[in-house]
Amino acid sequence: MPDSLIAKIENSALFNQGFMTTELIAASILDMKFHELTEVQDLDVDAFEKQQMDAIGLMPEILPRYRSTNFSHIFNGGYSAGYYAYTWAEVLDKDAFNYFKSSGDLFNPELAASFRKNCLQECGNDEGMVQYRKFRGQDPDYEPYLKARGLK
C-alpha cells in the first residue's frame, strides 16, 4: 500500500474532531450546570440549556452531544455531574502514553511499576489527581490530547 494512501487513512481519523470535541465539552459543561442548580421547580429545561450554551459562546450549528430532554442518564445513570470524565480520562490516557513514549521505551519497566503502584494499586489511597501526580511527577499535559485529536 502506498505511503500516501496510509497517510490519507490515518488523517481520516481526524475528520470532524473539532466538532466532536466541542459537542462533548458542551455536554460536560451543561451536565455540571444542571448539577449546580439548587432550585429546579418550574425549570424551563430548553431555556436553561440555551442560556448555558449562549454563556459559553457555543455557536448554534453545534449543540451539546445530547439535548437536555434526552440526557436522562446523567441523572439516573450514576453520572452525577461526571460526564466530563470521558474527556478527562482521554487527557490522562494521552498524557500517560506520551510520558512512556518520551522515556524512549514504551515498555519502560520503571514507569510501568510506578503507574501500577500509584494509579492502580493505591488508587483509593488519595484523590485521583494526587495519585496521578505521584506517577507522572506533574499535572497532566493536555497537548498530547489535542495532538491526538488533530487539534494541535
SULQUI-V289304 format. One record per backbone hydrogen bond with DSSP energy under -1.0 kcal/mol. NH is the residue of the N-H (numbers start at 1). CO is the residue of the C=O. If there is no record, write none. Layout:
nh = <NH	NH>
co = <CO	CO>
This chain:
nh = <6	7	8	9	10	11	12	14	15	17	20	21	22	23	24	25	26	27	28	29	30	31	32	33	34	35	37	43	45	48	49	50	51	52	53	54	55	56	58	62	65	70	71	74	75	76	77	80	85	86	88	89	90	91	92	93	94	95	96	97	98	99	100	101	102	104	108	112	113	114	115	116	117	118	119	121	122	125	131	132	133	134	135	136	137	146	147	148	149	150	151>
co = <2	3	4	5	6	7	8	11	12	14	16	17	18	19	20	21	22	23	24	25	26	27	28	29	30	31	34	40	43	44	45	46	47	48	49	50	51	52	53	59	23	67	68	71	72	72	73	74	82	83	84	85	86	87	88	89	90	91	92	93	94	95	96	97	98	101	105	108	109	110	111	112	113	114	115	116	117	122	127	128	129	130	131	132	133	142	143	144	145	147	146>
